[in-house]
């Protein structure tokens, strides 16, 4: 195997390792956000922002795709590498679309929270756990602080999705260009 090919294989494996790290970050931020919101599940009627769930699913699929890519490049199996590329193209498009939609639209979570809070305020004395959750919200800085906190995490997840999507798009461009040049480069120069 020539030196140039070894360089590209190692570079692609390194990129996939970086994708795994980014996806672990997305998974961690989204999971922590959902875990923290579960503390107020009675008051919030169990609502969570949609992007958290979508980000968790995409991060898991993306990490699996990166592992497949590592195996494909490491074992030099073209079919696995092509499956990796196709899956990564689909995931990158979905990731960028979800991040864009989440950035330009208001998550229905905030409307659900507003309605849930109105409902729980009306039934404040009927359920035992509602007063204690409201007390906890007051201690931690009221409902506005909670929504600001949620918004900050949403922006973090959106930023991570954009970052991963853009890096993956560049990676895909390079890898497809390399495959194209290896396959058709000799014909183009002749």
N, C-alpha and C positions, 0 to 999 in steps of 0.2 A: 504494500500500500504506500503510495507516495505521500510526501510530507504535506502537500496542500490538502489532500483528501482527509488526512488525519486531523489537520487543523479545523476543517469544516465540521467534521463529525464531533470533535470535542467541543467546538463552539455551540453546535446544536444541542448537545447533551447539557452543556452549561445553561443555555437558555431555558431548556425544559426544567432544570433544577430551580432556576429563578422563578419560573411560572408556578412551580409547586409552592415556593415560599410565599409569593404574592397571594395565592389561593388560600393558603393557611391563614394569612392575615385577614383576608375577606371573610373566611369562615369564622375566625375568632371574633372579629368585630361584630358580625351579624349575630352570632350565637350569644355573645355577652349582652348585646342589646335586647334580644328576646328574653334572655334569662332575667335581666333587670326589670323588664316590663311585666314579667309574670308576677313580681311582688305586688303589683297593683291590679291584678287580673279581675278582682271583684269590681273595683271602681271603674276600670276601663272596659269592662265586659269582655275581657280576653282579646281585645284588638291589638294587633301589631302592624307596623308598616309592611306593606307587601314586598318592598324591595329586599327586606331582610331574608324572607323565605326564599325568594328567587335567587338572591346572591348565594345563599347556602347551597342550594341545588346546583347552580352553575359552577361554584367553586369546587364542589366534589367531582362533577363531571370533568371540569377543566384539569383538575389534578390527576384524575385517572388517564385523561388524554395525554398529559405530559409524561406520565410513567410509561404509557404505550410508546410515546415518541422516543424516550430514553432507550427502551428495549429495542425498538426498531433500528435506531442508529447504532447502538452498541453491538447488536448481533448482526447488523448489516442485512436486515430483511426488508426488501423493497416493499412488499405488500403491506407489512405493518407500518412502515414509514408513510405510505400513501394513505392508509386508514387514519393515521395520526394527523396528516395534513388536512384531509377532508373534514374530520371531526373538529379540528382546531379552527378551520375556516367557519364552520357553522357556529361554534361556540363564540368565536370572536364577533361575528355579526350580531348574534343574540346579545352578548355582553354590551356592545356599543349601543345597540338599540334600547336595551333596558336602561342603561345609564342615561342616555339622551332623553328618553320619555320621563324618567324619574326626575331629571334636572329641570325639565320645562313644564311639568304638570305638578299639581298639588296632590300629595298622597291622600287617598280617602280616609286614611287613619285619623287625620286631624278632625274631620267631620264626625267620624264614629266616636272619637273621644269626647267631643263636645256633646253629642247626643247621649252617650253613656253617662257623662257627668251630670247632665240634667236629670236623667232617669234615677241615678243613684242619690242625687240630692233630694229628690221627691220621696225616695224610700229610705232616707237616712236612718231612721230609728227602727225600721222593720227588720233589718238584717244586723246580726251581731258584728260581723267582720268589717262592715263598711265604715263605721266610726273610727276604728283603729287604723284602717288604711288612710282615711282622710287626715287623721292626726299625724301619721307618718309623712304624708305629702306636705303638710304644713311645716313640720320640723325640717324637712329637706329643702324647703323653699318654694312651696306652692306649685300650682298646676302649670303656671307659665314657665317655671324653671324646668318642669318635666318635658313640656313640649319643645323648649329650646334644646334640651339635652337630646331628645329624640331627633330633632332636626340636624343637630351637629353630627350625630352618628349616621344619619341618612346621607349627609354630604360627604362624610368620610368613606362610606361604602360606594357612593357614586364616583368619587375621586379615584378610589382603588380600581373600580371597574373600568373607568376610562383609561387609567394608566396601563392596566393589564391588557386591555383591548388594543390600545395603540402599539404597545410593545409587541404583542402577538401579531398585529397586522404587519409591522415592519419585518418581524421574523418570518412570517409567511411569504412576504414579498421576496425576501432574500432566498429562502429555501426553494420556492417555485422557480425563481430566476436561475438558481444553481442547477436544478433538475432540467430546466429548459435548455440551458447552455450545454450541459453534459449530453443531452439527447440530440439536440439539433445544432449545436455549435459547429460541428465539423461540416455539416451541410451548408451552413450559412457562409463559412469562410471559403468554401470551394468555388 
